[in-house]
Amino acid sequence: MSLMEILWPFLFPLLGALVALVQINHEKKTADTHRKLEIILMWQLAIGLGLSLLWGGIGHLFFADQVAESIGWPTGSPFQREVGMWDAAIGIVGLLCLKYRDHFWLATIIGGGLFLFGAGLGHVYEFVAHGDISPNNIGGVLWVDLLLPVFLVVLYLLYHKEKADIHTLK
């Protein structure tokens, strides 16, 4: 497994963090902790989750056999279209988080998080049950699938805790 195969799944969450840091730096004089958490969460939802899953959807839909081989799946399965459409759909929902907030963010985290975490558990199962050591089964994809949902939930909870703390002070 090459270093690039291990690291590429982290590209979108890292890009989301970079964009958030640029925006926070741009707003450094006015952004309080709540605003900083909002910025980080927004860009992780839009880029870390949204663009990442949209990219995955494109892969499953247009490069199905290559993606299947990289995961250790049989090629030619129509199931790839279903996974691709789900990836693309949640990816678009993640991008919509740039416009919509609050409960929309929560729904995005729940839907996207359950899918990613479930996929991560599926990768673990395939490794344990079938010895699947394909790059996109046990590589970086596994870790992003398991950790990104947890990270998003923690960010969301911190964001709302800070929001509640602000209202308590008023």
Rosetta constraint file for C-alpha pairs under 8 A:
AtomPair CA 1 CA 5 HARMONIC 6.32 0.50
AtomPair CA 1 CA 6 HARMONIC 7.09 0.50
AtomPair CA 1 CA 135 HARMONIC 5.92 0.50
AtomPair CA 2 CA 6 HARMONIC 6.53 0.50
AtomPair CA 3 CA 7 HARMONIC 6.14 0.50
AtomPair CA 4 CA 8 HARMONIC 5.66 0.50
AtomPair CA 5 CA 9 HARMONIC 7.94 0.50
AtomPair CA 5 CA 135 HARMONIC 6.22 0.50
AtomPair CA 5 CA 136 HARMONIC 7.50 0.50
AtomPair CA 5 CA 139 HARMONIC 7.02 0.50
AtomPair CA 5 CA 140 HARMONIC 7.30 0.50
AtomPair CA 6 CA 135 HARMONIC 7.03 0.50
AtomPair CA 6 CA 139 HARMONIC 5.05 0.50
AtomPair CA 6 CA 140 HARMONIC 4.67 0.50
AtomPair CA 6 CA 141 HARMONIC 7.71 0.50
AtomPair CA 7 CA 11 HARMONIC 7.11 0.50
AtomPair CA 7 CA 140 HARMONIC 5.86 0.50
AtomPair CA 8 CA 140 HARMONIC 7.17 0.50
AtomPair CA 9 CA 52 HARMONIC 7.85 0.50
AtomPair CA 9 CA 140 HARMONIC 5.52 0.50
AtomPair CA 9 CA 141 HARMONIC 5.42 0.50
AtomPair CA 9 CA 144 HARMONIC 6.66 0.50
AtomPair CA 10 CA 14 HARMONIC 6.03 0.50
AtomPair CA 10 CA 140 HARMONIC 6.96 0.50
AtomPair CA 10 CA 144 HARMONIC 6.82 0.50
AtomPair CA 11 CA 15 HARMONIC 5.97 0.50
AtomPair CA 12 CA 16 HARMONIC 6.05 0.50
AtomPair CA 12 CA 47 HARMONIC 5.77 0.50
AtomPair CA 12 CA 48 HARMONIC 4.71 0.50
AtomPair CA 12 CA 49 HARMONIC 7.58 0.50
AtomPair CA 12 CA 51 HARMONIC 6.82 0.50
AtomPair CA 12 CA 52 HARMONIC 5.62 0.50
AtomPair CA 13 CA 17 HARMONIC 6.25 0.50
AtomPair CA 13 CA 44 HARMONIC 6.18 0.50
AtomPair CA 13 CA 47 HARMONIC 6.54 0.50
AtomPair CA 13 CA 48 HARMONIC 3.80 0.50
AtomPair CA 13 CA 49 HARMONIC 7.28 0.50
AtomPair CA 13 CA 52 HARMONIC 7.85 0.50
AtomPair CA 14 CA 18 HARMONIC 6.17 0.50
AtomPair CA 14 CA 48 HARMONIC 7.28 0.50
AtomPair CA 15 CA 19 HARMONIC 6.18 0.50
AtomPair CA 15 CA 47 HARMONIC 7.02 0.50
AtomPair CA 15 CA 48 HARMONIC 7.25 0.50
AtomPair CA 16 CA 20 HARMONIC 6.11 0.50
AtomPair CA 16 CA 40 HARMONIC 7.65 0.50
AtomPair CA 16 CA 43 HARMONIC 5.03 0.50
AtomPair CA 16 CA 44 HARMONIC 5.12 0.50
AtomPair CA 16 CA 46 HARMONIC 7.56 0.50
AtomPair CA 16 CA 47 HARMONIC 5.08 0.50
AtomPair CA 16 CA 48 HARMONIC 5.43 0.50
AtomPair CA 17 CA 21 HARMONIC 6.14 0.50
AtomPair CA 17 CA 40 HARMONIC 6.63 0.50
AtomPair CA 17 CA 43 HARMONIC 7.03 0.50
AtomPair CA 17 CA 44 HARMONIC 6.82 0.50
AtomPair CA 18 CA 22 HARMONIC 6.28 0.50
AtomPair CA 19 CA 23 HARMONIC 6.29 0.50
AtomPair CA 19 CA 43 HARMONIC 6.99 0.50
AtomPair CA 20 CA 24 HARMONIC 6.03 0.50
AtomPair CA 20 CA 39 HARMONIC 5.79 0.50
AtomPair CA 20 CA 40 HARMONIC 5.20 0.50
AtomPair CA 20 CA 43 HARMONIC 5.99 0.50
AtomPair CA 21 CA 25 HARMONIC 5.99 0.50
AtomPair CA 21 CA 40 HARMONIC 7.72 0.50
AtomPair CA 22 CA 26 HARMONIC 6.18 0.50
AtomPair CA 23 CA 27 HARMONIC 6.21 0.50
AtomPair CA 23 CA 39 HARMONIC 7.41 0.50
AtomPair CA 24 CA 28 HARMONIC 5.64 0.50
AtomPair CA 24 CA 31 HARMONIC 6.96 0.50
AtomPair CA 24 CA 36 HARMONIC 6.24 0.50
AtomPair CA 24 CA 39 HARMONIC 7.14 0.50
AtomPair CA 27 CA 31 HARMONIC 5.49 0.50
AtomPair CA 31 CA 35 HARMONIC 5.31 0.50
AtomPair CA 31 CA 36 HARMONIC 6.04 0.50
AtomPair CA 32 CA 36 HARMONIC 6.23 0.50
AtomPair CA 33 CA 37 HARMONIC 6.18 0.50
AtomPair CA 33 CA 162 HARMONIC 7.32 0.50
AtomPair CA 34 CA 38 HARMONIC 6.16 0.50
AtomPair CA 34 CA 159 HARMONIC 6.01 0.50
AtomPair CA 34 CA 162 HARMONIC 5.49 0.50
AtomPair CA 34 CA 163 HARMONIC 6.21 0.50
AtomPair CA 35 CA 39 HARMONIC 6.16 0.50
AtomPair CA 36 CA 40 HARMONIC 6.24 0.50
AtomPair CA 37 CA 41 HARMONIC 6.00 0.50
AtomPair CA 37 CA 155 HARMONIC 6.93 0.50
AtomPair CA 37 CA 158 HARMONIC 7.41 0.50
AtomPair CA 37 CA 159 HARMONIC 5.51 0.50
AtomPair CA 38 CA 42 HARMONIC 5.90 0.50
AtomPair CA 38 CA 159 HARMONIC 6.31 0.50
AtomPair CA 39 CA 43 HARMONIC 6.23 0.50
AtomPair CA 40 CA 44 HARMONIC 6.11 0.50
AtomPair CA 41 CA 45 HARMONIC 6.06 0.50
AtomPair CA 41 CA 152 HARMONIC 6.97 0.50
AtomPair CA 41 CA 155 HARMONIC 6.14 0.50
AtomPair CA 41 CA 156 HARMONIC 6.90 0.50
AtomPair CA 42 CA 46 HARMONIC 6.12 0.50
AtomPair CA 42 CA 97 HARMONIC 6.39 0.50
AtomPair CA 42 CA 98 HARMONIC 6.30 0.50
AtomPair CA 43 CA 47 HARMONIC 5.57 0.50
AtomPair CA 43 CA 48 HARMONIC 6.93 0.50
AtomPair CA 43 CA 98 HARMONIC 7.63 0.50
AtomPair CA 44 CA 48 HARMONIC 4.36 0.50
AtomPair CA 44 CA 49 HARMONIC 6.17 0.50
AtomPair CA 44 CA 50 HARMONIC 7.99 0.50
AtomPair CA 44 CA 152 HARMONIC 7.52 0.50
AtomPair CA 45 CA 49 HARMONIC 4.99 0.50
AtomPair CA 45 CA 50 HARMONIC 5.91 0.50
AtomPair CA 45 CA 94 HARMONIC 5.19 0.50
AtomPair CA 45 CA 95 HARMONIC 7.06 0.50
AtomPair CA 45 CA 97 HARMONIC 6.44 0.50
AtomPair CA 45 CA 105 HARMONIC 7.77 0.50
AtomPair CA 45 CA 108 HARMONIC 7.90 0.50
AtomPair CA 45 CA 109 HARMONIC 7.80 0.50
AtomPair CA 45 CA 152 HARMONIC 7.68 0.50
AtomPair CA 46 CA 50 HARMONIC 4.60 0.50
AtomPair CA 46 CA 51 HARMONIC 6.45 0.50
AtomPair CA 46 CA 91 HARMONIC 7.91 0.50
AtomPair CA 46 CA 94 HARMONIC 4.73 0.50
AtomPair CA 46 CA 95 HARMONIC 4.32 0.50
AtomPair CA 46 CA 96 HARMONIC 7.16 0.50
AtomPair CA 46 CA 97 HARMONIC 5.99 0.50
AtomPair CA 46 CA 98 HARMONIC 6.37 0.50
AtomPair CA 47 CA 51 HARMONIC 4.69 0.50
AtomPair CA 47 CA 52 HARMONIC 6.43 0.50
AtomPair CA 47 CA 94 HARMONIC 7.50 0.50
AtomPair CA 47 CA 95 HARMONIC 7.14 0.50
AtomPair CA 48 CA 52 HARMONIC 5.80 0.50
AtomPair CA 48 CA 148 HARMONIC 8.00 0.50
AtomPair CA 49 CA 53 HARMONIC 5.96 0.50
AtomPair CA 49 CA 91 HARMONIC 6.50 0.50
AtomPair CA 49 CA 94 HARMONIC 6.01 0.50
AtomPair CA 49 CA 112 HARMONIC 7.55 0.50
AtomPair CA 49 CA 148 HARMONIC 7.90 0.50
AtomPair CA 50 CA 54 HARMONIC 6.08 0.50
AtomPair CA 50 CA 90 HARMONIC 6.69 0.50
AtomPair CA 50 CA 91 HARMONIC 3.79 0.50
AtomPair CA 50 CA 92 HARMONIC 6.03 0.50
AtomPair CA 50 CA 93 HARMONIC 6.78 0.50
AtomPair CA 50 CA 94 HARMONIC 3.97 0.50
AtomPair CA 50 CA 95 HARMONIC 5.14 0.50
AtomPair CA 51 CA 55 HARMONIC 5.92 0.50
AtomPair CA 51 CA 91 HARMONIC 5.78 0.50
AtomPair CA 51 CA 92 HARMONIC 7.83 0.50
AtomPair CA 51 CA 94 HARMONIC 7.53 0.50
AtomPair CA 51 CA 95 HARMONIC 7.10 0.50
AtomPair CA 52 CA 56 HARMONIC 6.24 0.50
AtomPair CA 52 CA 91 HARMONIC 6.89 0.50
AtomPair CA 53 CA 57 HARMONIC 5.98 0.50
AtomPair CA 53 CA 87 HARMONIC 4.85 0.50
AtomPair CA 53 CA 88 HARMONIC 5.99 0.50
AtomPair CA 53 CA 90 HARMONIC 6.66 0.50
AtomPair CA 53 CA 91 HARMONIC 4.63 0.50
AtomPair CA 54 CA 58 HARMONIC 6.27 0.50
AtomPair CA 54 CA 87 HARMONIC 5.86 0.50
AtomPair CA 54 CA 88 HARMONIC 4.42 0.50
AtomPair CA 54 CA 89 HARMONIC 7.48 0.50
AtomPair CA 54 CA 90 HARMONIC 7.47 0.50
AtomPair CA 54 CA 91 HARMONIC 4.43 0.50
AtomPair CA 54 CA 92 HARMONIC 6.75 0.50
AtomPair CA 55 CA 59 HARMONIC 6.31 0.50
AtomPair CA 55 CA 88 HARMONIC 7.52 0.50
AtomPair CA 55 CA 91 HARMONIC 7.98 0.50
AtomPair CA 56 CA 60 HARMONIC 6.18 0.50
AtomPair CA 56 CA 84 HARMONIC 6.82 0.50
AtomPair CA 56 CA 87 HARMONIC 6.07 0.50
AtomPair CA 56 CA 88 HARMONIC 7.25 0.50
AtomPair CA 57 CA 61 HARMONIC 5.98 0.50
AtomPair CA 57 CA 83 HARMONIC 7.14 0.50
AtomPair CA 57 CA 84 HARMONIC 3.96 0.50
AtomPair CA 57 CA 85 HARMONIC 6.07 0.50
AtomPair CA 57 CA 86 HARMONIC 7.18 0.50
AtomPair CA 57 CA 87 HARMONIC 4.59 0.50
AtomPair CA 57 CA 88 HARMONIC 4.55 0.50
AtomPair CA 57 CA 91 HARMONIC 7.96 0.50
AtomPair CA 58 CA 62 HARMONIC 5.73 0.50
AtomPair CA 58 CA 63 HARMONIC 7.38 0.50
AtomPair CA 58 CA 84 HARMONIC 6.62 0.50
AtomPair CA 58 CA 88 HARMONIC 7.12 0.50
AtomPair CA 59 CA 63 HARMONIC 4.95 0.50
AtomPair CA 59 CA 64 HARMONIC 6.27 0.50
AtomPair CA 59 CA 67 HARMONIC 6.39 0.50
AtomPair CA 59 CA 84 HARMONIC 7.23 0.50
AtomPair CA 60 CA 64 HARMONIC 4.59 0.50
AtomPair CA 60 CA 67 HARMONIC 6.23 0.50
AtomPair CA 60 CA 68 HARMONIC 7.85 0.50
AtomPair CA 60 CA 80 HARMONIC 5.49 0.50
AtomPair CA 60 CA 81 HARMONIC 6.46 0.50
AtomPair CA 60 CA 83 HARMONIC 6.74 0.50
AtomPair CA 60 CA 84 HARMONIC 4.60 0.50
AtomPair CA 61 CA 80 HARMONIC 6.62 0.50
AtomPair CA 61 CA 81 HARMONIC 5.46 0.50
AtomPair CA 61 CA 84 HARMONIC 5.15 0.50
AtomPair CA 61 CA 85 HARMONIC 7.40 0.50
AtomPair CA 63 CA 67 HARMONIC 6.20 0.50
AtomPair CA 64 CA 68 HARMONIC 5.95 0.50
AtomPair CA 64 CA 75 HARMONIC 7.35 0.50
AtomPair CA 64 CA 76 HARMONIC 7.51 0.50
AtomPair CA 64 CA 80 HARMONIC 6.18 0.50
AtomPair CA 64 CA 81 HARMONIC 7.95 0.50
AtomPair CA 65 CA 69 HARMONIC 6.16 0.50
AtomPair CA 65 CA 75 HARMONIC 4.91 0.50
AtomPair CA 65 CA 76 HARMONIC 6.34 0.50
AtomPair CA 66 CA 70 HARMONIC 6.28 0.50
AtomPair CA 66 CA 75 HARMONIC 7.95 0.50
AtomPair CA 67 CA 71 HARMONIC 6.34 0.50
AtomPair CA 68 CA 72 HARMONIC 6.05 0.50
AtomPair CA 68 CA 73 HARMONIC 4.72 0.50
AtomPair CA 68 CA 74 HARMONIC 6.19 0.50
AtomPair CA 68 CA 75 HARMONIC 5.65 0.50
AtomPair CA 68 CA 80 HARMONIC 7.82 0.50
AtomPair CA 69 CA 73 HARMONIC 5.70 0.50
AtomPair CA 69 CA 74 HARMONIC 6.80 0.50
AtomPair CA 69 CA 75 HARMONIC 6.68 0.50
AtomPair CA 69 CA 134 HARMONIC 7.92 0.50
AtomPair CA 70 CA 134 HARMONIC 5.87 0.50
AtomPair CA 70 CA 135 HARMONIC 5.93 0.50
AtomPair CA 70 CA 136 HARMONIC 5.39 0.50
AtomPair CA 70 CA 137 HARMONIC 7.54 0.50
AtomPair CA 71 CA 134 HARMONIC 5.38 0.50
AtomPair CA 71 CA 135 HARMONIC 6.48 0.50
AtomPair CA 71 CA 136 HARMONIC 4.57 0.50
AtomPair CA 71 CA 137 HARMONIC 4.89 0.50
AtomPair CA 72 CA 132 HARMONIC 6.36 0.50
AtomPair CA 72 CA 133 HARMONIC 7.71 0.50
AtomPair CA 72 CA 134 HARMONIC 5.42 0.50
AtomPair CA 72 CA 136 HARMONIC 7.81 0.50
AtomPair CA 72 CA 137 HARMONIC 6.99 0.50
AtomPair CA 78 CA 82 HARMONIC 7.30 0.50
AtomPair CA 79 CA 83 HARMONIC 6.40 0.50
AtomPair CA 80 CA 84 HARMONIC 5.90 0.50
AtomPair CA 81 CA 85 HARMONIC 6.00 0.50
AtomPair CA 82 CA 86 HARMONIC 6.20 0.50
AtomPair CA 83 CA 87 HARMONIC 6.06 0.50
AtomPair CA 84 CA 88 HARMONIC 6.06 0.50
AtomPair CA 85 CA 89 HARMONIC 5.93 0.50
AtomPair CA 86 CA 90 HARMONIC 6.14 0.50
AtomPair CA 87 CA 91 HARMONIC 5.91 0.50
AtomPair CA 88 CA 92 HARMONIC 6.17 0.50
AtomPair CA 89 CA 93 HARMONIC 6.32 0.50
AtomPair CA 90 CA 94 HARMONIC 6.07 0.50
AtomPair CA 90 CA 108 HARMONIC 7.54 0.50
AtomPair CA 90 CA 111 HARMONIC 7.66 0.50
AtomPair CA 90 CA 112 HARMONIC 6.16 0.50
AtomPair CA 91 CA 95 HARMONIC 6.38 0.50
AtomPair CA 92 CA 96 HARMONIC 6.26 0.50
AtomPair CA 93 CA 97 HARMONIC 6.73 0.50
AtomPair CA 93 CA 108 HARMONIC 6.66 0.50
AtomPair CA 94 CA 98 HARMONIC 7.90 0.50
AtomPair CA 94 CA 108 HARMONIC 6.50 0.50
AtomPair CA 96 CA 100 HARMONIC 6.21 0.50
AtomPair CA 97 CA 101 HARMONIC 6.15 0.50
AtomPair CA 97 CA 104 HARMONIC 7.15 0.50
AtomPair CA 97 CA 105 HARMONIC 6.25 0.50
AtomPair CA 100 CA 104 HARMONIC 6.15 0.50
AtomPair CA 100 CA 105 HARMONIC 7.32 0.50
AtomPair CA 101 CA 105 HARMONIC 5.42 0.50
AtomPair CA 102 CA 106 HARMONIC 6.46 0.50
AtomPair CA 103 CA 107 HARMONIC 6.14 0.50
AtomPair CA 104 CA 108 HARMONIC 6.11 0.50
AtomPair CA 105 CA 109 HARMONIC 6.12 0.50
AtomPair CA 106 CA 110 HARMONIC 6.14 0.50
AtomPair CA 106 CA 156 HARMONIC 7.62 0.50
AtomPair CA 107 CA 111 HARMONIC 6.00 0.50
AtomPair CA 108 CA 112 HARMONIC 5.67 0.50
AtomPair CA 108 CA 113 HARMONIC 7.69 0.50
AtomPair CA 109 CA 113 HARMONIC 5.23 0.50
AtomPair CA 109 CA 114 HARMONIC 7.97 0.50
AtomPair CA 109 CA 149 HARMONIC 6.92 0.50
AtomPair CA 109 CA 152 HARMONIC 6.64 0.50
AtomPair CA 109 CA 153 HARMONIC 6.91 0.50
AtomPair CA 110 CA 114 HARMONIC 5.87 0.50
AtomPair CA 111 CA 115 HARMONIC 6.32 0.50
AtomPair CA 112 CA 116 HARMONIC 6.09 0.50
AtomPair CA 112 CA 149 HARMONIC 7.53 0.50
AtomPair CA 113 CA 117 HARMONIC 5.82 0.50
AtomPair CA 113 CA 148 HARMONIC 7.58 0.50
AtomPair CA 113 CA 149 HARMONIC 4.51 0.50
AtomPair CA 113 CA 150 HARMONIC 7.76 0.50
AtomPair CA 114 CA 118 HARMONIC 5.78 0.50
AtomPair CA 114 CA 149 HARMONIC 7.60 0.50
AtomPair CA 115 CA 119 HARMONIC 6.03 0.50
AtomPair CA 116 CA 120 HARMONIC 6.09 0.50
AtomPair CA 116 CA 145 HARMONIC 4.63 0.50
AtomPair CA 116 CA 146 HARMONIC 6.68 0.50
AtomPair CA 116 CA 148 HARMONIC 7.98 0.50
AtomPair CA 116 CA 149 HARMONIC 6.95 0.50
AtomPair CA 117 CA 121 HARMONIC 6.23 0.50
AtomPair CA 117 CA 145 HARMONIC 5.36 0.50
AtomPair CA 117 CA 146 HARMONIC 4.94 0.50
AtomPair CA 117 CA 147 HARMONIC 7.90 0.50
AtomPair CA 117 CA 149 HARMONIC 6.69 0.50
AtomPair CA 118 CA 122 HARMONIC 6.14 0.50
AtomPair CA 118 CA 145 HARMONIC 7.97 0.50
AtomPair CA 119 CA 123 HARMONIC 6.26 0.50
AtomPair CA 119 CA 142 HARMONIC 8.00 0.50
AtomPair CA 119 CA 145 HARMONIC 6.54 0.50
AtomPair CA 120 CA 124 HARMONIC 6.39 0.50
AtomPair CA 120 CA 141 HARMONIC 7.81 0.50
AtomPair CA 120 CA 142 HARMONIC 5.17 0.50
AtomPair CA 120 CA 143 HARMONIC 7.39 0.50
AtomPair CA 120 CA 145 HARMONIC 4.89 0.50
AtomPair CA 120 CA 146 HARMONIC 5.33 0.50
AtomPair CA 121 CA 125 HARMONIC 6.15 0.50
AtomPair CA 121 CA 146 HARMONIC 7.59 0.50
AtomPair CA 122 CA 126 HARMONIC 6.15 0.50
AtomPair CA 123 CA 127 HARMONIC 6.22 0.50
AtomPair CA 123 CA 137 HARMONIC 5.27 0.50
AtomPair CA 123 CA 138 HARMONIC 6.47 0.50
AtomPair CA 123 CA 142 HARMONIC 6.43 0.50
AtomPair CA 124 CA 128 HARMONIC 6.14 0.50
AtomPair CA 124 CA 137 HARMONIC 7.85 0.50
AtomPair CA 124 CA 138 HARMONIC 7.26 0.50
AtomPair CA 124 CA 142 HARMONIC 7.71 0.50
AtomPair CA 125 CA 129 HARMONIC 5.67 0.50
AtomPair CA 125 CA 130 HARMONIC 7.75 0.50
AtomPair CA 126 CA 130 HARMONIC 5.26 0.50
AtomPair CA 126 CA 131 HARMONIC 6.51 0.50
AtomPair CA 126 CA 132 HARMONIC 5.60 0.50
AtomPair CA 126 CA 137 HARMONIC 7.75 0.50
AtomPair CA 127 CA 131 HARMONIC 4.41 0.50
AtomPair CA 127 CA 132 HARMONIC 4.45 0.50
AtomPair CA 127 CA 133 HARMONIC 6.21 0.50
AtomPair CA 127 CA 137 HARMONIC 7.51 0.50
AtomPair CA 127 CA 138 HARMONIC 7.16 0.50
AtomPair CA 128 CA 132 HARMONIC 7.64 0.50
AtomPair CA 132 CA 137 HARMONIC 6.83 0.50
AtomPair CA 132 CA 138 HARMONIC 7.67 0.50
AtomPair CA 133 CA 137 HARMONIC 6.30 0.50
AtomPair CA 133 CA 138 HARMONIC 5.81 0.50
AtomPair CA 134 CA 138 HARMONIC 6.40 0.50
AtomPair CA 134 CA 139 HARMONIC 7.57 0.50
AtomPair CA 135 CA 139 HARMONIC 4.95 0.50
AtomPair CA 135 CA 140 HARMONIC 7.88 0.50
AtomPair CA 136 CA 140 HARMONIC 7.10 0.50
AtomPair CA 136 CA 141 HARMONIC 5.72 0.50
AtomPair CA 136 CA 142 HARMONIC 7.36 0.50
AtomPair CA 137 CA 141 HARMONIC 6.76 0.50
AtomPair CA 137 CA 142 HARMONIC 6.26 0.50
AtomPair CA 138 CA 142 HARMONIC 5.37 0.50
AtomPair CA 139 CA 143 HARMONIC 7.24 0.50
AtomPair CA 140 CA 144 HARMONIC 6.21 0.50
AtomPair CA 141 CA 145 HARMONIC 5.92 0.50
AtomPair CA 142 CA 146 HARMONIC 6.27 0.50
AtomPair CA 143 CA 147 HARMONIC 5.78 0.50
AtomPair CA 143 CA 148 HARMONIC 7.95 0.50
AtomPair CA 144 CA 148 HARMONIC 5.30 0.50
AtomPair CA 145 CA 149 HARMONIC 7.17 0.50
AtomPair CA 146 CA 150 HARMONIC 7.23 0.50
AtomPair CA 147 CA 151 HARMONIC 6.11 0.50
AtomPair CA 148 CA 152 HARMONIC 6.10 0.50
AtomPair CA 149 CA 153 HARMONIC 6.19 0.50
AtomPair CA 150 CA 154 HARMONIC 6.20 0.50
AtomPair CA 151 CA 155 HARMONIC 6.14 0.50
AtomPair CA 152 CA 156 HARMONIC 6.03 0.50
AtomPair CA 153 CA 157 HARMONIC 6.14 0.50
AtomPair CA 154 CA 158 HARMONIC 6.13 0.50
AtomPair CA 155 CA 159 HARMONIC 5.97 0.50
AtomPair CA 156 CA 160 HARMONIC 6.25 0.50
AtomPair CA 157 CA 161 HARMONIC 5.99 0.50
AtomPair CA 158 CA 162 HARMONIC 6.04 0.50
AtomPair CA 159 CA 163 HARMONIC 6.19 0.50
AtomPair CA 160 CA 164 HARMONIC 6.06 0.50
AtomPair CA 161 CA 165 HARMONIC 6.12 0.50
AtomPair CA 162 CA 166 HARMONIC 6.18 0.50
AtomPair CA 163 CA 167 HARMONIC 6.43 0.50
AtomPair CA 164 CA 168 HARMONIC 6.16 0.50
AtomPair CA 165 CA 169 HARMONIC 6.34 0.50
AtomPair CA 166 CA 170 HARMONIC 6.59 0.50
